[in-house]
């Protein structure tokens, strides 16, 4: 029986989704794949529905409300397995991806989240060693990866409230969710747990914090992180109009 559910929410990803699905096909452990169409108009839904692979149970969902957080909220109801992973439609996942996360969870029942480091084509061994061996141990309660590389013990994610627009309607939802989950146990960044996200979003000004906000995030003790997110950062993002809807922007596409 599968211990895993892997969730990908997508919106107009016809150029990238086939490669991501092909990368997931040879995973060395069985899993349920939940694909959530968030109102695509470019044929992405047809690509998703055509996908099959041995050992993978595919579940197709649709969420008409625009915004990734709505699609992830819809997927929460399908998290019936022991572990769950969330990925992006433009990311390469190596065949050992879920197996490595599973090994890490099984090694310590206190682990509630296993985070993947993003690498380029070279594998970036030095960077992975630095983060896995030093940075993530010194700053273990902070997030050092994006939404393309998060795996959770499902019970912990649900207990923390899961993905919810009511709790966090802005960008950086991958960081905010970890603030809630990390209160429940250990967060681990294994050296062999990595993924290769697409570098297509070179201009991130509308989907991220300022340099000052980011530095303050790293400087704020974990005990004060609730203040940082809900009293400081959230109101600032709201004032600048930086919500989860900004993630639907695709500035790399040619304009008509």
N, C-alpha and C positions, 0 to 999 in steps of 0.2 A: 504493500500500500504506500502511496506517495506521502512523504512528509512535507512536501513543498507546494506553495502556490507562488507563481511568478506573475507580477502585474505589469502590463504596459498600457498606458493611456496614450492615445495618438490622435493627432489632428493634422490632416493633409501631409502625410509622411510617405507618399508613394515612392519617392526617390530613395528613401533610406530604410523603410520597413522591411523589404525583402532580405537585405543583408543581415539585419538584426535577427530576424526569424531564422535564417539559415545558420547563424552562429549559435542560436539556442538549441537547434535540433540535436546536435551530438552531445548534449549534457550527459554526464556519466551516472546521474541519478534520475529516477522518474519524477515528474512534477506536473502540476496543473498550470496551464498557461491561461491567464485571464487577460483578454484583449478588449480594451474599452475605446470605442469610437466616440470622439467628442465633436461630432458634427462635420466630419470630413466631406469634402466635395471633389476630391481629386482621384477617387478610386481606391483610396487606402483601405476602405472597408472590404472591398472585393479581394484585395491582396491578403488581408488578414483571414478572411473566411476560406480562402483556398489553401491555407497552410495546414499541413498534417505532418506528423513525424512519430515514429515508434516510441512508445513510452511517455507520450505527452497527451494529456487530456486537455483539449482546447475549449474554453468557454468564451463566448462572444457577448459583449454587453454594449449598449448604446446609451450615451448621456447627452441629451440635446442642450442642456444649459452650458453655455460657453465657459471654459476655464478648466485647467487641469485639476484644481482642487475638487471640483464637482465630479469629475471622472474618477478620481481616487476615492472620494466618498462613496460612489456607487460600487466600486470594487470591494470596499470594506465588507460588504455583506457576503462576499464569496470567499472570505478567508476562513476556511474550515480546517486547514492543515496545521500541523505543529509549528512550521516555519513559513515565513513569507518573504519574498524579495520584490523590490520595486526597481524597474528599469526604464530606460528611455528608448524610443524607437529608432535612434540613430547611433547606437552603441554596439561595439563588439564585445561579446562575452566568451572567454575561453572555455573549452569543454569541461574543465575541472571546477568551474565557478561555483556551482551550488554544492558540489561535494566538499570543497574547501570550507565553505561557510558551515556546512553541516558538521564537519569534523571539529570546527572551532566551538560550535554550540555544544556538542557532545562532550568536549573536554572540560567544560565548567558550567554547571547548571545556573550559575549566577550571571552568565552572559545573556544580555537581553538584545544586543544588536551587534552585528558584524558588518563592518564598513569596508568597501572596496576603494582602493586608490586608483585614480585615473592616470593612465600612461599613454604615451604615443607609440608609434610603430617600433621604437627601439626597445620597449619594455622598461626603460628607465630604472635599472636595477639599483643604482646608487640612491635615487630619490626614494624608491620603495623601502630600501634599507634604512634610510634616514628617518622616514616617517614611522615605519613599523617599529624601529628599534629605539627611537629617541622622542620625536615630536609627539606622537600619539600616546606615549606613556607619560610624558610630562604634562600634556594637556588632554588627558583621556576623556574628559567630560565635555570636550568641544568637538565640533564637526569639521572634518577635514576632507570631505568628499561631497559630491552633488547627489541629486535624486536618482541619477543613473546607477548608483552603487550602494544601495541600502538594503540590508537583510535584517529581519526581526524575528524574535520569538513571538509568535502571533499573540499569545495571551498578554504579553507585555504591551504590545502595540495597542491592543483593544483596551486594556486597563488604562493606558495613558490618554485615551480619547480618540486615537486614530487621526486620520486626515480629516479636517473639518474646517469649512469656510467660517463657521461661527467662531471657532477658536483662533484662526489665523487666515485672513483673506488676502494676504500680501505675497510678494515674492519671498524667496528664502524660506519657503515652507520646508525644505529639506533640513535646514538648520533648526527651525522652530520645533519640528516634530521630535528632534533629538533632545531638545531641552526637556521635553516631557518624559520621553522614554528613558533617558539616562538617570532619572531619579529612581528608577526601579532596579538597577543593576549595572553590570559591567558593559562597557562598549569596547570592542576589540577591532584592531586594524591589522589582520594577518599579512605577512609579507607576500604570500602566494595568492592573496585574494585581490584581484585587480580586474579592471575593465578598460576598454579604450573608447572614450566618448568622442563624438565628432567635434572637430575644431571650428565648425561652420559659424558659430555665433562669436565673431570677433569683436563686435560692438556690444558690450554688456551694460551700458549705462542705464537702460530702462528696466533692467532685470536684477539689479544688485544694489548693495549699499555703497556708501561713500568710503573712501580710504579711512577717514576718521572714525566712522561707525564700525568698520571692520576691526580697526586697531583696538577700539574700546571693547568690542566683543571678546577679543583674545585676552584683554587685560582684566575683564570683569570676573571675579571669582564665581564658581558655579553656584554658590549659595545666593548670589545676587543676580543670576541670569534671568530670573523671572522679571525683576525690575528692568533689566536691559531690554528684553523683548516687548513686554506688555505696557511698560510705562514710558520707555524711551524710544526704542526703534519703531514700534508699531505706529504711534502717532506721527513720527517723522515721515514714514513711508506713506501714510494716509495723506498727509499734507502735500506730498509730491505726486500723488496719484499713481503710486507704484504698487499695483495690485497683481494678483495671480493672472489676471487677464493679459498682462504685458507679455507673458510667456507665449502667447499665441502669435505675437509679432514675428515675422520672418524676414529680417532686414537683408539677409543674404540672397533672397530671391530677386530677380530682375523686375523692375517696375514697368508696367505697360506704358 
